[in-house]
Amino acid sequence: MIARRLRTAAAIVLAAGAIAATPAAAPGEAATATYFASIRKNPSLLLAFLAEMPKGGDLHNHISGAIYAESYLRWAADDGMCFSVATMAIVNGTCDAGAGRPAAADLLRNSNPLFDQAVDAMSMRHWDPSLDGHDHFFATFDKFRLTSSSRTGDMLAELAARAAAEHVSYLELMATTEGGIGATRGIAAGWDPDLPKLRDKLLAAGFRDAISSAARTRLDDAEARKRALLECGTPKASPGCLTTIRYIYQVGRASSPQAVFGQMLAGFEIATADPRVVSLNLVQPEDDPIAARDFSLQMSMLDYLHTQYPAVKLTLHAGELTEGLVPPETLRFHIRESIRTGHASRIGHGTGVMFEDDPLALLREMASNKVLVEVALSSSDLILGVRGPRHPLNTYLKYGVPVALVTDDAGVSRSTLTLEFRKAVEEQGVDYRTLKRMARNSIDYSFADAATKGRLRADLDAAFRAFEARQTRRPTS
């Protein structure tokens, strides 16, 4: 009897301690959730609410695809470039309107109808949603590639300013930070399936210094240009100056094995040397025939390089697939292998998760290991035709898999993070507390260093307290 009473008393003490340790809900959270529920079916009030809401970070953002076509055309005009009517692309050379190569500046004059045609060709604007947007989406990048490769600083300024206007405090931007030297040197070295030997060969040829120096110089120059454009450090500084930016090195997966390995090695080396580069990722269509053929080989490359650079975090595009796009066999393992062999702690897209072998076990594994999914609703809709209840967002949430909403290629999709939040509400039925949790996930699962992450968390919590205090003064009907 005495022992039982002691156990009961101890349990009460432990329970009281657990309750005391549980943080109380933010004072205005319940009132804000109530107001949100009252306006979620009102598109105008919902948009106003989401535009003002703190959103944390955007963890999956391709810098070239994030820029709107209008900016590319304006920069091309400023740089004296031309526009090819045949390919609907920005081009260099001699401009000749009669030969179908007008000056880019001409598109900006006198309501030229070619301007609207160019914007439509360089993005998903006016795209017929009944059609398959996959090929049109990926074809846009070649149309503005010449400008995107020379305007990195301008791009950073545009994205930082837009993030601040959207109450987004943190960006992880995918970019080829050293300008492609890794791929060039990988091709020159040739392929060798003995990966340690191939790495040694590249490093012995001065790979590390060349890669790190080029990446540092390019980032320094781009960031200096961004600061100048935003007038950072002056009384007229743009709010975008406060946006924290980190970079994810992008590896083109639709290339030869030697080129892919050279890029991967560059990514690991740069992320080790420069704290601004926090991860690497594989880009280009996952269904590309070379990318699909070499998928497991590329995972084995990551598996080896992870042993050499264990501190470098990995996020991988995986499951950006759906039925009919590829043979059924290709759908069965990409997410699982990206996590187990590729060492991904975050997955980009994950749209095809339910086509994987034993998907429910995979979902439980992702939840247990806290593998976050970067969900890009507009991209899944436009590229794969997967929208509404067919998207697995609610399945991820049901199984406790951490999720963050992302933009992917906002310029091409003609979207913003605010509009991605709107799609989550209108098409997926997400409530306020879930949106808030996903915003927090975008900081908690970011690859920022501990000190930066702590500051971003504190800032986000303060922003939510202020936001929710404002919502408590709004009518609920």
C-alpha positions in Angstrom: 0.0 0.0 0.0 2.8 2.4 1.0 4.7 1.5 -2.2 1.7 2.1 -4.3 1.1 5.5 -2.7 4.7 6.4 -3.3 4.4 5.4 -7.0 1.2 7.4 -7.3 2.8 10.5 -5.7 5.8 10.2 -7.9 3.6 9.9 -11.0 1.7 13.1 -10.0 5.0 14.9 -9.5 6.3 13.8 -12.9 3.0 14.7 -14.6 3.1 18.1 -13.0 6.6 18.6 -14.2 5.7 17.6 -17.7 2.8 20.0 -17.7 5.0 22.8 -16.4 7.6 22.0 -19.1 5.0 22.1 -21.9 5.1 25.6 -23.5 1.8 27.5 -23.3 0.1 28.3 -26.6 0.6 31.8 -27.8 -2.1 34.1 -26.3 -3.5 35.1 -29.6 -3.2 31.8 -31.4 -6.7 30.5 -30.5 -8.4 33.8 -31.5 -6.4 33.9 -34.7 -7.4 30.3 -35.6 -11.0 31.2 -34.9 -10.8 34.3 -37.2 -9.0 32.2 -39.9 -11.8 29.6 -39.8 -14.4 32.4 -40.3 -12.7 33.8 -43.4 -11.2 30.7 -45.1 -14.1 30.6 -47.6 -13.8 34.3 -48.4 -11.1 34.5 -51.0 -10.4 38.2 -50.5 -10.1 38.1 -46.8 -8.1 34.9 -46.9 -5.6 36.4 -49.3 -5.2 39.5 -47.1 -4.7 37.3 -44.0 -2.1 35.1 -45.8 -0.2 38.1 -47.3 0.3 39.5 -43.8 1.1 36.1 -42.1 4.7 35.4 -41.2 6.0 32.5 -43.4 9.4 31.7 -42.1 11.6 30.5 -44.9 11.5 29.2 -48.5 13.7 26.1 -48.5 13.3 25.0 -52.1 13.9 27.9 -54.5 15.7 27.7 -57.9 17.2 31.1 -58.3 16.9 31.3 -62.1 13.3 29.9 -62.1 12.3 32.3 -59.3 12.7 35.4 -61.4 9.7 36.7 -63.4 10.1 36.9 -67.2 9.5 40.7 -67.2 12.8 41.1 -65.2 14.7 39.0 -67.7 13.4 41.0 -70.6 14.2 44.3 -68.9 17.8 43.1 -68.2 18.2 41.8 -71.7 17.2 45.2 -73.0 19.6 47.0 -70.7 22.4 44.7 -71.9 21.7 45.3 -75.6 20.6 41.7 -76.2 18.2 40.4 -78.9 15.1 38.2 -78.8 14.6 35.3 -81.2 11.1 35.0 -82.5 11.8 31.5 -83.8 12.8 30.2 -80.4 11.1 32.8 -78.2 14.4 33.1 -76.3 16.8 35.9 -75.4 19.9 35.7 -77.6 23.2 37.5 -78.3 24.4 38.8 -81.6 23.3 41.4 -84.1 19.6 42.4 -83.7 17.5 42.6 -86.8 13.7 42.8 -86.5 13.3 41.9 -90.2 15.1 38.7 -89.6 13.1 37.7 -86.6 15.7 39.0 -84.1 14.4 42.3 -82.7 16.3 44.1 -80.0 15.0 43.1 -76.6 14.4 46.8 -75.9 11.9 46.8 -78.8 9.7 44.4 -76.9 9.3 47.0 -74.1 8.1 49.8 -76.4 4.7 50.8 -77.6 2.7 47.9 -76.2 4.5 45.4 -78.5 2.4 42.2 -78.7 5.6 40.2 -78.8 6.2 41.2 -75.2 3.2 39.3 -74.0 4.1 36.3 -76.2 7.6 36.3 -74.8 6.3 36.3 -71.2 4.0 33.4 -71.9 6.8 31.5 -73.6 9.2 32.1 -70.7 6.7 31.1 -68.0 3.4 29.2 -67.3 1.3 32.4 -67.7 -1.8 31.7 -69.8 -0.9 28.0 -70.0 -4.0 25.8 -70.7 -4.4 23.8 -67.5 -6.0 21.0 -69.5 -2.7 20.3 -71.2 0.4 18.7 -69.9 2.7 21.5 -68.7 5.8 19.3 -68.1 7.7 20.1 -71.3 6.7 23.7 -71.5 7.7 24.3 -67.9 11.2 22.8 -68.3 11.7 24.4 -71.7 11.4 27.9 -70.2 14.9 27.8 -68.6 16.8 27.8 -71.9 14.8 30.9 -73.1 16.3 33.1 -70.4 19.5 31.3 -69.6 21.8 33.9 -71.2 20.4 36.6 -68.9 20.1 34.5 -65.8 23.8 33.5 -66.0 25.0 37.1 -65.9 22.6 38.8 -63.5 23.0 36.9 -60.2 23.3 40.0 -58.1 20.2 41.5 -59.6 18.4 38.3 -59.1 19.4 38.1 -55.4 18.2 41.7 -54.9 14.8 41.0 -56.5 14.3 37.8 -54.4 15.4 39.3 -51.2 13.1 42.3 -51.6 10.1 40.1 -52.6 10.8 37.8 -49.6 10.7 40.8 -47.2 7.4 42.0 -48.7 5.9 38.6 -48.2 7.1 38.3 -44.6 9.6 35.6 -45.5 12.8 36.0 -43.5 15.0 33.2 -44.9 15.8 31.8 -48.4 17.8 28.8 -49.5 18.6 29.4 -53.1 19.7 26.7 -55.6 22.6 27.9 -57.8 25.7 26.7 -59.6 27.9 28.7 -57.3 31.2 28.2 -59.1 29.9 28.6 -62.6 30.1 25.0 -63.8 33.8 24.3 -63.3 33.0 21.1 -61.4 31.3 19.6 -64.4 34.1 20.7 -66.8 36.8 19.2 -64.7 34.8 16.1 -64.1 34.4 15.6 -67.9 38.1 16.2 -68.4 39.0 13.6 -65.8 36.9 11.0 -67.5 34.8 8.3 -65.8 36.2 5.8 -63.3 33.8 3.6 -61.3 36.4 3.5 -58.6 35.0 6.6 -56.8 37.8 7.1 -54.3 40.4 6.9 -57.1 38.4 9.4 -59.2 38.1 11.8 -56.3 41.8 11.6 -55.6 42.6 12.2 -59.3 40.5 15.4 -59.3 41.8 16.7 -56.1 45.4 16.1 -57.2 44.8 18.3 -60.2 44.1 21.4 -58.0 40.3 20.9 -58.0 39.7 22.1 -54.5 41.4 25.5 -54.8 39.9 26.2 -58.2 36.4 25.4 -57.2 36.5 27.2 -53.8 38.1 30.3 -55.2 35.6 30.6 -58.1 32.6 30.1 -55.9 33.8 32.6 -53.3 34.5 35.2 -55.9 31.1 34.7 -57.7 29.2 34.9 -54.4 31.1 37.9 -53.1 30.4 39.8 -56.4 26.8 38.8 -56.5 26.1 39.8 -52.9 27.9 43.1 -53.3 25.7 43.9 -56.3 22.6 42.9 -54.2 23.6 45.2 -51.4 24.2 48.1 -53.8 20.9 47.6 -55.5 19.0 47.4 -52.2 21.0 50.3 -50.8 21.9 48.3 -47.7 23.7 50.2 -45.0 22.1 53.5 -46.0 19.1 55.4 -44.6 17.2 54.2 -47.7 18.0 50.5 -47.2 15.4 48.1 -48.6 13.7 45.7 -46.1 15.2 43.0 -48.3 18.6 43.8 -46.7 17.3 41.9 -43.7 16.5 38.7 -45.6 18.9 36.0 -44.7 20.1 34.0 -47.8 22.0 30.7 -48.0 22.8 28.7 -51.0 22.3 25.1 -52.1 24.8 23.9 -54.8 22.8 22.4 -57.7 24.0 19.3 -59.6 22.6 18.6 -63.1 21.5 15.0 -62.9 20.8 14.6 -66.6 24.6 14.5 -67.5 27.3 12.0 -67.9 28.5 10.2 -64.8 31.8 12.0 -64.8 30.1 15.4 -65.1 27.7 14.5 -62.3 30.5 13.3 -60.0 32.6 16.5 -60.7 29.6 18.6 -59.8 28.9 16.6 -56.6 32.5 16.8 -55.5 32.4 20.6 -56.2 29.2 20.9 -54.1 30.7 19.0 -51.1 34.0 21.0 -51.3 32.3 24.4 -51.6 29.9 23.6 -48.7 32.8 22.6 -46.6 34.8 25.8 -47.4 32.1 28.5 -47.5 29.4 28.7 -44.8 27.1 30.5 -47.1 26.7 27.2 -49.1 24.8 24.8 -46.8 23.9 21.8 -49.0 23.7 20.3 -52.4 20.8 19.0 -54.5 20.2 17.2 -57.8 18.2 19.3 -60.3 16.7 18.8 -63.8 13.7 16.5 -64.5 13.8 13.3 -62.5 12.1 11.6 -65.4 14.9 12.5 -67.9 16.1 9.3 -69.5 19.7 9.8 -68.3 18.6 10.8 -64.8 16.3 7.8 -64.5 19.0 5.4 -65.9 21.7 6.7 -63.6 19.6 7.3 -60.5 21.0 4.5 -58.4 24.5 5.2 -59.6 24.1 8.8 -58.5 22.9 7.7 -55.1 26.0 5.6 -54.7 28.1 8.6 -55.5 26.4 10.5 -52.8 26.8 7.6 -50.4 30.5 7.6 -51.0 31.0 11.4 -50.8 28.9 11.5 -47.6 31.6 9.4 -45.9 34.2 12.0 -46.9 32.1 15.0 -46.0 29.7 13.9 -43.3 28.9 17.4 -42.0 27.4 18.5 -45.3 23.6 18.3 -45.3 21.7 16.9 -48.3 18.3 17.7 -49.7 17.2 15.8 -52.9 14.6 16.1 -55.5 12.8 12.8 -55.3 9.3 11.6 -56.2 8.7 14.5 -58.6 6.9 11.8 -60.6 3.5 10.5 -61.2 1.8 7.6 -63.0 2.3 7.5 -66.8 5.2 9.9 -66.8 7.7 7.0 -66.3 7.4 3.2 -66.2 5.9 1.8 -62.9 9.3 0.5 -61.8 10.8 4.0 -61.7 8.1 5.1 -59.3 8.9 2.4 -56.7 12.0 3.5 -55.0 13.3 7.1 -55.7 12.3 8.6 -52.3 13.3 5.7 -50.2 16.7 5.4 -51.9 17.3 9.1 -51.7 16.9 8.9 -48.0 18.7 5.6 -47.3 21.5 5.7 -49.8 21.6 9.4 -50.8 21.5 10.5 -47.1 18.8 13.1 -47.8 17.5 14.7 -44.6 15.0 16.6 -46.7 13.0 15.6 -49.8 12.0 18.0 -52.6 8.5 17.5 -53.9 7.8 13.9 -52.9 4.6 13.9 -55.0 4.9 10.3 -56.0 5.4 8.8 -52.5 2.3 6.6 -52.7 3.7 4.8 -55.7 6.8 3.6 -53.7 7.0 0.1 -52.4 5.2 -0.2 -49.1 4.5 3.6 -49.0 2.9 3.5 -45.5 6.1 2.0 -44.0 8.1 4.7 -45.8 5.9 7.4 -44.4 6.4 6.1 -40.9 10.2 5.9 -41.5 10.2 9.5 -42.7 8.2 10.7 -39.7 10.4 8.7 -37.3 13.6 10.1 -38.8 12.2 13.6 -39.2 12.8 13.8 -43.0 11.1 17.0 -44.0 9.2 17.2 -47.4 9.5 20.5 -49.3 6.0 20.6 -50.8 5.6 22.8 -54.0 1.9 22.7 -54.8 2.0 24.8 -57.9 4.8 22.8 -59.5 3.1 19.5 -58.8 0.0 20.9 -60.5 1.7 22.5 -63.5 4.4 19.9 -64.2 2.7 16.7 -63.1 -1.0 17.5 -63.2 -1.3 16.4 -59.6 -3.6 18.7 -57.6 -6.3 18.8 -54.9 -7.0 15.5 -53.1 -4.5 13.6 -55.4 -1.6 15.5 -53.9 -0.2 13.6 -50.8 0.2 16.7 -48.6 -2.6 15.6 -46.2 -1.2 12.0 -46.2 2.2 13.4 -45.1 0.5 15.4 -42.4 -1.6 12.4 -41.3 1.5 10.3 -40.8 3.4 13.0 -38.9 5.9 13.6 -41.7 7.3 17.2 -41.3 6.3 19.5 -44.2 7.2 23.0 -45.3 5.6 24.8 -48.2 8.0 26.1 -50.9 7.8 27.9 -54.2 10.3 25.8 -56.4 10.3 28.1 -59.4 8.0 31.0 -58.6 8.8 33.1 -61.7 8.1 30.3 -64.1 5.0 29.2 -62.1 3.8 32.8 -61.7 3.4 32.2 -58.0 4.7 33.4 -54.6 4.9 31.8 -51.2 1.7 33.6 -50.2 -0.1 31.9 -53.1 1.4 28.5 -52.2 -0.1 29.0 -48.7 -3.4 29.9 -50.4 -3.4 26.7 -52.4 -2.7 24.7 -49.2 -5.8 26.3 -47.7 -8.2 26.3 -50.7 -7.2 23.0 -52.3 -5.8 20.9 -49.3 -8.0 22.2 -46.5 -5.1 23.1 -44.3 -6.0 25.0 -41.1 -4.2 27.9 -39.4 -2.3 25.9 -36.8 -0.9 23.6 -39.5 0.1 26.6 -41.6 1.9 28.0 -38.6 3.6 24.7 -37.9 4.8 24.5 -41.5 6.2 28.0 -41.3 8.1 27.0 -38.2 9.3 23.9 -39.9 10.9 26.0 -42.6 13.2 27.4 -40.0 13.7 24.4 -37.8 14.6 22.2 -40.7 16.7 24.8 -42.5 20.4 24.2 -43.0 21.4 27.5 -41.4 24.0 27.3 -38.7 22.8 27.1 -35.1 23.3 30.7 -34.2 21.5 31.9 -37.4 18.7 29.4 -36.9 18.2 30.5 -33.3 17.9 34.2 -34.4 15.5 33.3 -37.1 13.4 31.2 -34.7 13.2 34.1 -32.2 12.3 36.6 -35.0 9.6 34.3 -36.3 8.1 33.8 -32.9 8.0 37.6 -32.3 6.5 38.1 -35.7 3.7 35.6 -35.0 3.0 37.2 -31.6 2.6 40.6 -33.3 0.5 39.1 -36.1 -1.8 37.2 -33.8 -2.3 40.2 -31.6 -3.6 42.1 -34.7 -5.9 39.3 -35.6 -7.6 39.2 -32.2 -9.0 42.7 -32.9 -10.7 41.5 -36.1 -14.4 40.5 -36.2 -15.0 36.7 -36.6 -18.2 37.0 -38.7 
